[in-house]
Amino acid sequence: MHILELNYKTQSDSEIESLLYMFINSYSEEDFMASQEIIDTEALRKILQHNDLIHFIAYEDKTPIAYCQIIYKAQSANFNSGAKINAISVLPSKRGQGVGLLLLTEVINALESNPKIKNIYLDVAKSNETAIKLYKQLGFQKAGELKNLFTKNDVLIDIETYSLNK
Ligand SMILES: CC(C)(COP(=O)(O)OP(=O)(O)OC[C@H]1O[C@@H](n2cnc3c(N)ncnc32)[C@H](O)[C@@H]1OP(=O)(O)O)[C@@H](O)C(=O)NCCC(=O)NCCS
């Protein structure tokens, strides 16, 4: 397995198609992720080209099996919130095999090599114990909690923020 920061400009049409397959299939009903936002190549291309987003992809041979999306406003001059891990997902058939851990480790290494990024943070559903265990394993510490912020299946859920300071 190898992990790459995505360079949109070098992606061929067939690579975009295989990324789309991965994005569409990396959600399951039980997941705490927004789904059905990336439904076609047009929607995918828009997200992949967004100025404030960085995408890391885990590949098995040439097949994308997991992704991590970062929000980082590199152009922001005087007030910068750091880099936010906005999404991470592994194809359901590839979970529990160390892919998420390796992907996030590489993402953190890449972000930490940028001296302007002083903080890496993320929001996670309080009940997403799998993800929280992974974040804690990598040194993230709980920075706060908001009650009843989002809904999942129409039920309000609590959100925790985790932060990794340099
Ligand atoms: C969270 C997620 C990215 C983890 O990826 P993964 O490849 O399955 O995780 P790994 O195999 O690398 O495991 C890394 C660590 O995560 C935790 N973990 C993984 N699967 C777990 C499970 N089923 N139960 C509890 N902890 C688990 C453990 O701490 C594990 O370390 P360990 O093996 O030393 O115990 C993956 O489960 C996923 O895509 N979930 C759905 C999307 C999601 O919830 N994303 C997070 C949104 S904030």
The ligand as a Tripos MOL2 file, in Angstrom:
@<TRIPOS>MOLECULE
LIG
   48    50     1     0     0
SMALL
NO_CHARGES

@<TRIPOS>ATOM
      1 C1        -12.2640    5.0810   11.3190 C.3       1 LIG1
      2 C2        -11.5750    4.3550   10.1580 C.3       1 LIG1
      3 C3        -11.0150    5.4160    9.1960 C.3       1 LIG1
      4 C4        -10.4150    3.5150   10.7200 C.3       1 LIG1
      5 O1         -9.7130    2.9250    9.6360 O.3       1 LIG1
      6 P1         -9.2330    1.3900    9.6920 P.3       1 LIG1
      7 O2         -8.3510    1.1630    8.5300 O.co2     1 LIG1
      8 O3        -10.3980    0.5090    9.8420 O.co2     1 LIG1
      9 O4         -8.3880    1.3910   11.0570 O.3       1 LIG1
     10 P2         -7.0530    0.5770   11.3500 P.3       1 LIG1
     11 O5         -7.2150   -0.8470   10.9080 O.co2     1 LIG1
     12 O6         -5.8810    1.3210   10.7820 O.co2     1 LIG1
     13 O7         -6.9980    0.6110   12.9140 O.3       1 LIG1
     14 C5         -6.3690    1.6720   13.5680 C.3       1 LIG1
     15 C6         -6.9300    1.8320   14.9440 C.3       1 LIG1
     16 O8         -8.2950    2.2560   14.8510 O.3       1 LIG1
     17 C7         -9.0310    1.6610   15.9130 C.3       1 LIG1
     18 N1         -9.9690    0.6860   15.3390 N.ar      1 LIG1
     19 C8        -10.0430    0.2540   14.0470 C.ar      1 LIG1
     20 N2        -11.0870   -0.5820   13.8910 N.ar      1 LIG1
     21 C9        -11.6770   -0.6750   15.1060 C.ar      1 LIG1
     22 C10       -12.8280   -1.3690   15.5980 C.ar      1 LIG1
     23 N3        -13.5830   -2.1190   14.7990 N.pl3     1 LIG1
     24 N4        -13.1510   -1.1990   16.9090 N.ar      1 LIG1
     25 C11       -12.4170   -0.4080   17.7220 C.ar      1 LIG1
     26 N5        -11.3230    0.2700   17.3140 N.ar      1 LIG1
     27 C12       -10.9620    0.1280   16.0380 C.ar      1 LIG1
     28 C13        -8.0120    0.9590   16.7890 C.3       1 LIG1
     29 O9         -7.4640    1.9020   17.6960 O.3       1 LIG1
     30 C14        -6.9820    0.5700   15.7730 C.3       1 LIG1
     31 O10        -5.7390    0.3300   16.3340 O.3       1 LIG1
     32 P3         -5.3610   -1.1410   16.8850 P.3       1 LIG1
     33 O11        -5.5410   -2.0690   15.7200 O.co2     1 LIG1
     34 O12        -3.9370   -0.9830   17.3350 O.co2     1 LIG1
     35 O13        -6.3340   -1.4320   17.9850 O.co2     1 LIG1
     36 C15       -12.5310    3.3960    9.4070 C.3       1 LIG1
     37 O14       -13.1410    2.5270   10.3320 O.3       1 LIG1
     38 C16       -13.6400    4.0920    8.6180 C.2       1 LIG1
     39 O15       -13.4840    4.3690    7.4350 O.2       1 LIG1
     40 N6        -14.7880    4.3500    9.2960 N.am      1 LIG1
     41 C17       -15.9360    4.9780    8.6350 C.3       1 LIG1
     42 C18       -15.7540    6.4530    8.4110 C.3       1 LIG1
     43 C19       -15.5200    7.2070    9.7100 C.2       1 LIG1
     44 O16       -16.1550    6.9760   10.7160 O.2       1 LIG1
     45 N7        -14.5610    8.1430    9.6410 N.am      1 LIG1
     46 C20       -14.2470    9.0150   10.7510 C.3       1 LIG1
     47 C21       -15.1210   10.2060   10.7080 C.3       1 LIG1
     48 S1        -14.6330   11.4010   11.9450 S.3       1 LIG1
@<TRIPOS>BOND
     1     1     2 1
     2     2     3 1
     3     2     4 1
     4     2    36 1
     5     4     5 1
     6     5     6 1
     7     6     7 2
     8     6     8 1
     9     6     9 1
    10     9    10 1
    11    10    11 2
    12    10    12 1
    13    10    13 1
    14    13    14 1
    15    14    15 1
    16    15    16 1
    17    15    30 1
    18    16    17 1
    19    17    18 1
    20    17    28 1
    21    18    19 ar
    22    18    27 ar
    23    19    20 ar
    24    20    21 ar
    25    21    22 ar
    26    21    27 ar
    27    22    23 1
    28    22    24 ar
    29    24    25 ar
    30    25    26 ar
    31    26    27 ar
    32    28    29 1
    33    28    30 1
    34    30    31 1
    35    31    32 1
    36    32    33 2
    37    32    34 1
    38    32    35 1
    39    36    37 1
    40    36    38 1
    41    38    39 2
    42    38    40 1
    43    40    41 1
    44    41    42 1
    45    42    43 1
    46    43    44 2
    47    43    45 1
    48    45    46 1
    49    46    47 1
    50    47    48 1
@<TRIPOS>SUBSTRUCTURE
     1 LIG1         1 GROUP 0 **** ****
